[in-house]
Amino acid sequence: MMIDRIEISMINEAVHNFRRGEFGVENIEIDENRGFIEISYTSQERGIKKVILPLHNVEKCEYFEKVPLKDEEDKIL
């Protein structure tokens, strides 16, 4: 699953929005086994920035998965 964008509402009423390609966001992952959402940014001079949001602090989470277009599916096969 490749998440394209995500909106996260926290229990403290903060809302976070992330979108691949915006502000250097490279990857968005939800790891239910480990209990967090991880946002990875492109590498910079100082290293790779990551944001980790614990799932137990999340009140609501909406996200969009990137779905390949029909033409892209045909190229893969």
Backbone as XML, in Angstrom:
<?xml version="1.0"?>
<chain id="A" units="angstrom">
  <residue number="1" name="MET">
    <atom name="N" x="0.846" y="-1.180" z="0.000"/>
    <atom name="CA" x="0.000" y="0.000" z="0.000"/>
    <atom name="C" x="0.885" y="1.235" z="0.000"/>
  </residue>
  <residue number="2" name="MET">
    <atom name="N" x="0.615" y="2.156" z="-0.919"/>
    <atom name="CA" x="1.357" y="3.407" z="-0.967"/>
    <atom name="C" x="0.392" y="4.547" z="-0.648"/>
  </residue>
  <residue number="3" name="ILE">
    <atom name="N" x="0.609" y="5.187" z="0.494"/>
    <atom name="CA" x="-0.258" y="6.284" z="0.922"/>
    <atom name="C" x="0.217" y="7.561" z="0.260"/>
  </residue>
  <residue number="4" name="ASP">
    <atom name="N" x="-0.700" y="8.249" z="-0.425"/>
    <atom name="CA" x="-0.375" y="9.487" z="-1.127"/>
    <atom name="C" x="-0.508" y="10.705" z="-0.220"/>
  </residue>
  <residue number="5" name="ARG">
    <atom name="N" x="-1.575" y="10.734" z="0.573"/>
    <atom name="CA" x="-1.757" y="11.833" z="1.536"/>
    <atom name="C" x="-2.547" y="11.336" z="2.728"/>
  </residue>
  <residue number="6" name="ILE">
    <atom name="N" x="-2.354" y="12.033" z="3.855"/>
    <atom name="CA" x="-2.977" y="11.597" z="5.099"/>
    <atom name="C" x="-3.336" y="12.806" z="5.946"/>
  </residue>
  <residue number="7" name="GLU">
    <atom name="N" x="-4.471" y="12.731" z="6.616"/>
    <atom name="CA" x="-4.881" y="13.753" z="7.585"/>
    <atom name="C" x="-5.083" y="13.042" z="8.915"/>
  </residue>
  <residue number="8" name="ILE">
    <atom name="N" x="-4.395" y="13.521" z="9.945"/>
    <atom name="CA" x="-4.416" y="12.873" z="11.250"/>
    <atom name="C" x="-4.940" y="13.853" z="12.291"/>
  </residue>
  <residue number="9" name="SER">
    <atom name="N" x="-6.014" y="13.471" z="12.986"/>
    <atom name="CA" x="-6.551" y="14.264" z="14.097"/>
    <atom name="C" x="-6.108" y="13.599" z="15.386"/>
  </residue>
  <residue number="10" name="MET">
    <atom name="N" x="-5.410" y="14.357" z="16.216"/>
    <atom name="CA" x="-4.874" y="13.831" z="17.464"/>
    <atom name="C" x="-5.878" y="14.051" z="18.602"/>
  </residue>
  <residue number="11" name="ILE">
    <atom name="N" x="-5.702" y="13.327" z="19.711"/>
    <atom name="CA" x="-6.617" y="13.478" z="20.842"/>
    <atom name="C" x="-6.473" y="14.839" z="21.513"/>
  </residue>
  <residue number="12" name="ASN">
    <atom name="N" x="-5.350" y="15.527" z="21.303"/>
    <atom name="CA" x="-5.171" y="16.876" z="21.858"/>
    <atom name="C" x="-5.707" y="17.947" z="20.906"/>
  </residue>
  <residue number="13" name="GLU">
    <atom name="N" x="-6.494" y="17.525" z="19.899"/>
    <atom name="CA" x="-7.169" y="18.376" z="18.923"/>
    <atom name="C" x="-6.240" y="18.961" z="17.860"/>
  </residue>
  <residue number="14" name="ALA">
    <atom name="N" x="-4.975" y="18.579" z="17.829"/>
    <atom name="CA" x="-4.068" y="19.001" z="16.755"/>
    <atom name="C" x="-4.395" y="18.190" z="15.500"/>
  </residue>
  <residue number="15" name="VAL">
    <atom name="N" x="-4.259" y="18.817" z="14.349"/>
    <atom name="CA" x="-4.496" y="18.147" z="13.071"/>
    <atom name="C" x="-3.234" y="18.259" z="12.231"/>
  </residue>
  <residue number="16" name="HIS">
    <atom name="N" x="-2.783" y="17.125" z="11.696"/>
    <atom name="CA" x="-1.581" y="17.080" z="10.865"/>
    <atom name="C" x="-1.955" y="16.589" z="9.477"/>
  </residue>
  <residue number="17" name="ASN">
    <atom name="N" x="-1.438" y="17.279" z="8.447"/>
    <atom name="CA" x="-1.656" y="16.883" z="7.068"/>
    <atom name="C" x="-0.308" y="16.646" z="6.410"/>
  </residue>
  <residue number="18" name="PHE">
    <atom name="N" x="-0.182" y="15.523" z="5.733"/>
    <atom name="CA" x="1.041" y="15.201" z="5.009"/>
    <atom name="C" x="0.663" y="14.709" z="3.622"/>
  </residue>
  <residue number="19" name="ARG">
    <atom name="N" x="1.468" y="15.066" z="2.623"/>
    <atom name="CA" x="1.251" y="14.614" z="1.249"/>
    <atom name="C" x="2.595" y="14.316" z="0.615"/>
  </residue>
  <residue number="20" name="ARG">
    <atom name="N" x="2.692" y="13.149" z="-0.031"/>
    <atom name="CA" x="3.942" y="12.784" z="-0.705"/>
    <atom name="C" x="4.320" y="13.857" z="-1.709"/>
  </residue>
  <residue number="21" name="GLY">
    <atom name="N" x="5.590" y="14.255" z="-1.679"/>
    <atom name="CA" x="6.081" y="15.256" z="-2.604"/>
    <atom name="C" x="5.976" y="16.682" z="-2.099"/>
  </residue>
  <residue number="22" name="GLU">
    <atom name="N" x="5.152" y="16.937" z="-1.086"/>
    <atom name="CA" x="5.003" y="18.274" z="-0.531"/>
    <atom name="C" x="5.944" y="18.456" z="0.643"/>
  </residue>
  <residue number="23" name="PHE">
    <atom name="N" x="6.666" y="19.543" z="0.652"/>
    <atom name="CA" x="7.586" y="19.886" z="1.750"/>
    <atom name="C" x="8.609" y="18.786" z="2.020"/>
  </residue>
  <residue number="24" name="GLY">
    <atom name="N" x="8.961" y="18.041" z="0.994"/>
    <atom name="CA" x="9.984" y="17.006" z="1.119"/>
    <atom name="C" x="9.495" y="15.668" z="1.640"/>
  </residue>
  <residue number="25" name="VAL">
    <atom name="N" x="8.179" y="15.494" z="1.811"/>
    <atom name="CA" x="7.659" y="14.201" z="2.287"/>
    <atom name="C" x="7.920" y="13.151" z="1.214"/>
  </residue>
  <residue number="26" name="GLU">
    <atom name="N" x="8.617" y="12.094" z="1.616"/>
    <atom name="CA" x="8.990" y="11.036" z="0.675"/>
    <atom name="C" x="8.132" y="9.784" z="0.844"/>
  </residue>
  <residue number="27" name="ASN">
    <atom name="N" x="7.789" y="9.445" z="2.088"/>
    <atom name="CA" x="7.066" y="8.205" z="2.336"/>
    <atom name="C" x="6.169" y="8.346" z="3.564"/>
  </residue>
  <residue number="28" name="ILE">
    <atom name="N" x="4.992" y="7.704" z="3.507"/>
    <atom name="CA" x="4.048" y="7.702" z="4.619"/>
    <atom name="C" x="3.685" y="6.248" z="4.894"/>
  </residue>
  <residue number="29" name="GLU">
    <atom name="N" x="3.902" y="5.801" z="6.126"/>
    <atom name="CA" x="3.609" y="4.413" z="6.491"/>
    <atom name="C" x="2.815" y="4.353" z="7.790"/>
  </residue>
  <residue number="30" name="ILE">
    <atom name="N" x="1.867" y="3.412" z="7.843"/>
    <atom name="CA" x="1.148" y="3.125" z="9.073"/>
    <atom name="C" x="1.573" y="1.732" z="9.512"/>
  </residue>
  <residue number="31" name="ASP">
    <atom name="N" x="2.180" y="1.639" z="10.684"/>
    <atom name="CA" x="2.643" y="0.362" z="11.217"/>
    <atom name="C" x="1.787" y="0.013" z="12.433"/>
  </residue>
  <residue number="32" name="GLU">
    <atom name="N" x="0.724" y="-0.743" z="12.195"/>
    <atom name="CA" x="-0.199" y="-1.087" z="13.279"/>
    <atom name="C" x="0.446" y="-2.036" z="14.285"/>
  </residue>
  <residue number="33" name="ASN">
    <atom name="N" x="1.349" y="-2.894" z="13.842"/>
    <atom name="CA" x="2.011" y="-3.832" z="14.757"/>
    <atom name="C" x="2.875" y="-3.100" z="15.772"/>
  </residue>
  <residue number="34" name="ARG">
    <atom name="N" x="3.608" y="-2.085" z="15.324"/>
    <atom name="CA" x="4.474" y="-1.330" z="16.221"/>
    <atom name="C" x="3.753" y="-0.144" z="16.850"/>
  </residue>
  <residue number="35" name="GLY">
    <atom name="N" x="2.580" y="0.223" z="16.310"/>
    <atom name="CA" x="1.736" y="1.236" z="16.934"/>
    <atom name="C" x="2.076" y="2.677" z="16.614"/>
  </residue>
  <residue number="36" name="PHE">
    <atom name="N" x="2.491" y="2.962" z="15.367"/>
    <atom name="CA" x="2.747" y="4.357" z="15.015"/>
    <atom name="C" x="2.592" y="4.617" z="13.529"/>
  </residue>
  <residue number="37" name="ILE">
    <atom name="N" x="2.498" y="5.904" z="13.204"/>
    <atom name="CA" x="2.507" y="6.394" z="11.825"/>
    <atom name="C" x="3.856" y="7.051" z="11.627"/>
  </residue>
  <residue number="38" name="GLU">
    <atom name="N" x="4.552" y="6.688" z="10.553"/>
    <atom name="CA" x="5.886" y="7.232" z="10.291"/>
    <atom name="C" x="5.884" y="8.018" z="8.980"/>
  </residue>
  <residue number="39" name="ILE">
    <atom name="N" x="6.344" y="9.269" z="9.054"/>
    <atom name="CA" x="6.481" y="10.138" z="7.890"/>
    <atom name="C" x="7.979" y="10.334" z="7.655"/>
  </residue>
  <residue number="40" name="SER">
    <atom name="N" x="8.470" y="9.978" z="6.471"/>
    <atom name="CA" x="9.887" y="10.133" z="6.134"/>
    <atom name="C" x="10.046" y="11.235" z="5.098"/>
  </residue>
  <residue number="41" name="TYR">
    <atom name="N" x="11.053" y="12.049" z="5.294"/>
    <atom name="CA" x="11.357" y="13.143" z="4.370"/>
    <atom name="C" x="12.596" y="12.788" z="3.548"/>
  </residue>
  <residue number="42" name="THR">
    <atom name="N" x="12.793" y="13.498" z="2.445"/>
    <atom name="CA" x="13.985" y="13.275" z="1.627"/>
    <atom name="C" x="15.221" y="13.664" z="2.424"/>
  </residue>
  <residue number="43" name="SER">
    <atom name="N" x="16.344" y="13.029" z="2.105"/>
    <atom name="CA" x="17.576" y="13.307" z="2.848"/>
    <atom name="C" x="18.083" y="14.705" z="2.537"/>
  </residue>
  <residue number="44" name="GLN">
    <atom name="N" x="18.678" y="15.321" z="3.549"/>
    <atom name="CA" x="19.246" y="16.654" z="3.433"/>
    <atom name="C" x="20.667" y="16.616" z="3.969"/>
  </residue>
  <residue number="45" name="GLU">
    <atom name="N" x="21.297" y="17.757" z="4.056"/>
    <atom name="CA" x="22.674" y="17.837" z="4.542"/>
    <atom name="C" x="22.830" y="17.229" z="5.929"/>
  </residue>
  <residue number="46" name="ARG">
    <atom name="N" x="21.851" y="17.462" z="6.781"/>
    <atom name="CA" x="21.936" y="17.018" z="8.182"/>
    <atom name="C" x="21.477" y="15.581" z="8.394"/>
  </residue>
  <residue number="47" name="GLY">
    <atom name="N" x="20.905" y="14.950" z="7.379"/>
    <atom name="CA" x="20.425" y="13.572" z="7.516"/>
    <atom name="C" x="18.996" y="13.447" z="7.032"/>
  </residue>
  <residue number="48" name="ILE">
    <atom name="N" x="18.330" y="12.394" z="7.489"/>
    <atom name="CA" x="16.952" y="12.119" z="7.088"/>
    <atom name="C" x="16.019" y="12.448" z="8.249"/>
  </residue>
  <residue number="49" name="LYS">
    <atom name="N" x="15.032" y="13.292" z="7.974"/>
    <atom name="CA" x="14.057" y="13.674" z="8.991"/>
    <atom name="C" x="12.899" y="12.677" z="8.957"/>
  </residue>
  <residue number="50" name="LYS">
    <atom name="N" x="12.466" y="12.237" z="10.145"/>
    <atom name="CA" x="11.309" y="11.360" z="10.270"/>
    <atom name="C" x="10.399" y="11.892" z="11.370"/>
  </residue>
  <residue number="51" name="VAL">
    <atom name="N" x="9.097" y="11.766" z="11.142"/>
    <atom name="CA" x="8.099" y="12.131" z="12.140"/>
    <atom name="C" x="7.377" y="10.846" z="12.521"/>
  </residue>
  <residue number="52" name="ILE">
    <atom name="N" x="7.288" y="10.578" z="13.819"/>
    <atom name="CA" x="6.603" y="9.386" z="14.302"/>
    <atom name="C" x="5.459" y="9.827" z="15.208"/>
  </residue>
  <residue number="53" name="LEU">
    <atom name="N" x="4.256" y="9.401" z="14.852"/>
    <atom name="CA" x="3.061" y="9.733" z="15.627"/>
    <atom name="C" x="2.492" y="8.440" z="16.222"/>
  </residue>
  <residue number="54" name="PRO">
    <atom name="N" x="2.452" y="8.330" z="17.545"/>
    <atom name="CA" x="1.916" y="7.121" z="18.176"/>
    <atom name="C" x="0.416" y="6.963" z="17.895"/>
  </residue>
  <residue number="55" name="LEU">
    <atom name="N" x="0.009" y="5.761" z="17.513"/>
    <atom name="CA" x="-1.403" y="5.515" z="17.206"/>
    <atom name="C" x="-2.313" y="5.719" z="18.407"/>
  </residue>
  <residue number="56" name="HIS">
    <atom name="N" x="-1.814" y="5.512" z="19.619"/>
    <atom name="CA" x="-2.682" y="5.676" z="20.792"/>
    <atom name="C" x="-3.034" y="7.153" z="21.029"/>
  </residue>
  <residue number="57" name="ASN">
    <atom name="N" x="-2.342" y="8.090" z="20.355"/>
    <atom name="CA" x="-2.670" y="9.517" z="20.457"/>
    <atom name="C" x="-3.541" y="9.997" z="19.301"/>
  </residue>
  <residue number="58" name="VAL">
    <atom name="N" x="-3.846" y="9.105" z="18.371"/>
    <atom name="CA" x="-4.620" y="9.470" z="17.184"/>
    <atom name="C" x="-6.101" y="9.238" z="17.454"/>
  </residue>
  <residue number="59" name="GLU">
    <atom name="N" x="-6.891" y="10.285" z="17.199"/>
    <atom name="CA" x="-8.337" y="10.169" z="17.351"/>
    <atom name="C" x="-8.970" y="9.709" z="16.044"/>
  </residue>
  <residue number="60" name="LYS">
    <atom name="N" x="-8.496" y="10.265" z="14.924"/>
    <atom name="CA" x="-9.056" y="9.938" z="13.620"/>
    <atom name="C" x="-7.956" y="10.056" z="12.574"/>
  </residue>
  <residue number="61" name="CYS">
    <atom name="N" x="-8.000" y="9.186" z="11.580"/>
    <atom name="CA" x="-6.990" y="9.194" z="10.528"/>
    <atom name="C" x="-7.671" y="8.910" z="9.193"/>
  </residue>
  <residue number="62" name="GLU">
    <atom name="N" x="-7.497" y="9.810" z="8.240"/>
    <atom name="CA" x="-8.017" y="9.603" z="6.888"/>
    <atom name="C" x="-6.845" y="9.648" z="5.932"/>
  </residue>
  <residue number="63" name="TYR">
    <atom name="N" x="-6.813" y="8.701" z="4.994"/>
    <atom name="CA" x="-5.710" y="8.708" z="4.032"/>
    <atom name="C" x="-6.185" y="8.232" z="2.672"/>
  </residue>
  <residue number="64" name="PHE">
    <atom name="N" x="-5.394" y="8.591" z="1.659"/>
    <atom name="CA" x="-5.654" y="8.205" z="0.285"/>
    <atom name="C" x="-4.512" y="7.325" z="-0.187"/>
  </residue>
  <residue number="65" name="GLU">
    <atom name="N" x="-4.868" y="6.149" z="-0.701"/>
    <atom name="CA" x="-3.865" y="5.267" z="-1.269"/>
    <atom name="C" x="-3.664" y="5.626" z="-2.737"/>
  </residue>
  <residue number="66" name="LYS">
    <atom name="N" x="-2.442" y="5.513" z="-3.193"/>
    <atom name="CA" x="-2.171" y="5.756" z="-4.599"/>
    <atom name="C" x="-2.539" y="4.493" z="-5.360"/>
  </residue>
  <residue number="67" name="VAL">
    <atom name="N" x="-3.472" y="4.624" z="-6.287"/>
    <atom name="CA" x="-3.941" y="3.497" z="-7.084"/>
    <atom name="C" x="-3.386" y="3.667" z="-8.496"/>
  </residue>
  <residue number="68" name="PRO">
    <atom name="N" x="-2.726" y="2.632" z="-9.025"/>
    <atom name="CA" x="-2.180" y="2.759" z="-10.380"/>
    <atom name="C" x="-3.300" y="2.907" z="-11.406"/>
  </residue>
  <residue number="69" name="LEU">
    <atom name="N" x="-3.049" y="3.729" z="-12.407"/>
    <atom name="CA" x="-4.004" y="3.888" z="-13.495"/>
    <atom name="C" x="-4.027" y="2.626" z="-14.333"/>
  </residue>
  <residue number="70" name="LYS">
    <atom name="N" x="-5.071" y="2.427" z="-15.110"/>
    <atom name="CA" x="-5.218" y="1.224" z="-15.939"/>
    <atom name="C" x="-4.016" y="1.037" z="-16.854"/>
  </residue>
  <residue number="71" name="ASP">
    <atom name="N" x="-3.522" y="2.126" z="-17.464"/>
    <atom name="CA" x="-2.365" y="2.037" z="-18.363"/>
    <atom name="C" x="-1.119" y="1.577" z="-17.613"/>
  </residue>
  <residue number="72" name="GLU">
    <atom name="N" x="-0.929" y="2.048" z="-16.381"/>
    <atom name="CA" x="0.214" y="1.659" z="-15.580"/>
    <atom name="C" x="0.149" y="0.180" z="-15.193"/>
  </residue>
  <residue number="73" name="GLU">
    <atom name="N" x="-1.075" y="-0.333" z="-14.944"/>
    <atom name="CA" x="-1.235" y="-1.742" z="-14.607"/>
    <atom name="C" x="-0.822" y="-2.615" z="-15.771"/>
  </residue>
  <residue number="74" name="ASP">
    <atom name="N" x="-1.203" y="-2.209" z="-17.002"/>
    <atom name="CA" x="-0.864" y="-2.982" z="-18.195"/>
    <atom name="C" x="0.646" y="-3.032" z="-18.407"/>
  </residue>
  <residue number="75" name="LYS">
    <atom name="N" x="1.360" y="-1.942" z="-18.095"/>
    <atom name="CA" x="2.804" y="-1.900" z="-18.259"/>
    <atom name="C" x="3.498" y="-2.830" z="-17.268"/>
  </residue>
  <residue number="76" name="ILE">
    <atom name="N" x="2.919" y="-2.966" z="-16.061"/>
    <atom name="CA" x="3.509" y="-3.822" z="-15.032"/>
    <atom name="C" x="3.383" y="-5.288" z="-15.444"/>
  </residue>
  <residue number="77" name="LEU">
    <atom name="N" x="2.237" y="-5.645" z="-16.012"/>
    <atom name="CA" x="2.003" y="-7.037" z="-16.407"/>
    <atom name="C" x="2.777" y="-7.317" z="-17.648"/>
  </residue>
</chain>
